[in-house]
Amino acid sequence: MKRKAEQAERSIQRLISLVKELLDLEKLESGMMEMALAPVSVASILERAAESVAEFAEQHNVTIEAGQPSVCKALVEQHGGTIGLESEEGKGSEFCFRIPRKPAPSAAPD
């Protein structure tokens, strides 16, 4: 029972996190979210992202490889970048994106 309760707690926290991310995405796409642009280590972001889903991935026999960095379409586009995906059934998916070294000027909401 304790194990099931702990799993349920993790699932609830994951769902809460997903809902928050969806709300943030909506704000981002509508131009209602201000971004403070600063240099960041992509490697540290990828490491945290992989850690956050590692247990779930392992349970579902999914391997996470962070060779090239893959992020939300809206976030990449807000930084003046592009994003793409290649997927082949039975082999996996590869996500890639490009962000310019200097951020594009963001449009102010009307």
C-alpha positions in Angstrom: 0.0 0.0 0.0 2.8 2.4 0.8 4.4 1.8 -2.6 1.1 2.4 -4.4 0.5 5.6 -2.4 4.0 6.9 -3.3 3.4 6.1 -7.0 0.1 7.9 -6.8 1.8 10.9 -5.2 4.4 11.0 -7.9 1.7 10.7 -10.6 -0.3 13.6 -9.0 2.8 15.8 -8.9 3.6 15.0 -12.5 0.0 15.9 -13.5 0.2 19.2 -11.6 3.4 20.0 -13.3 2.0 19.2 -16.7 -1.0 21.5 -16.1 1.3 24.3 -15.0 3.4 23.8 -18.1 0.3 23.9 -20.3 -0.8 27.2 -18.6 2.6 28.6 -19.1 2.6 27.6 -22.7 -0.7 29.3 -23.2 0.7 32.5 -21.7 3.8 32.2 -23.8 1.9 31.7 -27.1 -0.5 34.6 -26.3 2.4 37.0 -25.5 1.3 37.4 -21.9 4.5 35.9 -20.4 7.6 38.1 -20.1 10.9 36.3 -20.7 14.2 37.3 -19.0 16.7 36.2 -21.6 20.1 35.1 -20.3 22.8 32.7 -21.3 22.1 29.2 -19.9 23.8 25.8 -20.1 21.8 23.6 -22.4 23.5 20.6 -21.0 22.2 21.4 -17.5 18.6 21.8 -18.9 18.8 18.5 -20.7 20.1 16.8 -17.6 17.3 18.1 -15.4 14.7 17.2 -18.1 16.1 13.6 -18.4 16.1 13.2 -14.6 12.5 14.4 -14.3 11.2 11.6 -16.6 13.9 8.9 -16.0 11.7 6.7 -13.7 8.7 6.9 -16.0 10.9 6.2 -19.1 12.5 3.2 -17.4 9.1 1.8 -16.4 8.0 1.9 -20.1 11.3 0.6 -21.5 12.1 4.0 -23.1 15.7 5.2 -23.6 16.4 8.9 -23.3 19.4 10.1 -25.2 20.2 13.8 -25.2 22.6 14.2 -28.1 21.0 17.3 -29.6 18.8 19.5 -27.5 14.8 19.2 -28.1 12.3 22.0 -26.4 8.8 23.3 -26.8 8.0 24.8 -30.2 6.6 28.0 -28.8 9.6 28.6 -26.6 12.0 28.0 -29.5 10.1 30.3 -31.7 9.9 33.0 -29.0 13.7 32.9 -29.1 13.7 33.4 -32.9 14.5 29.7 -33.6 13.2 26.8 -35.5 12.3 23.2 -34.3 11.9 19.9 -36.2 11.2 16.3 -35.7 12.1 13.0 -37.5 10.3 9.9 -36.4 10.4 6.3 -37.7 8.1 3.7 -36.2 10.0 1.1 -34.3 13.2 3.1 -34.4 12.4 6.2 -32.4 12.1 9.9 -32.7 14.7 12.7 -33.1 13.9 16.2 -32.1 16.2 19.2 -33.1 16.1 22.9 -32.8 18.1 26.0 -33.7 18.2 29.2 -31.8 20.2 32.2 -33.0 23.1 33.4 -30.9 21.5 36.8 -30.5 17.8 36.6 -29.5 15.2 38.0 -31.8 13.4 41.1 -30.5 10.2 40.0 -28.9 7.0 41.6 -30.1 5.1 43.5 -27.4 1.5 42.5 -27.0 -1.1 45.0 -28.3 
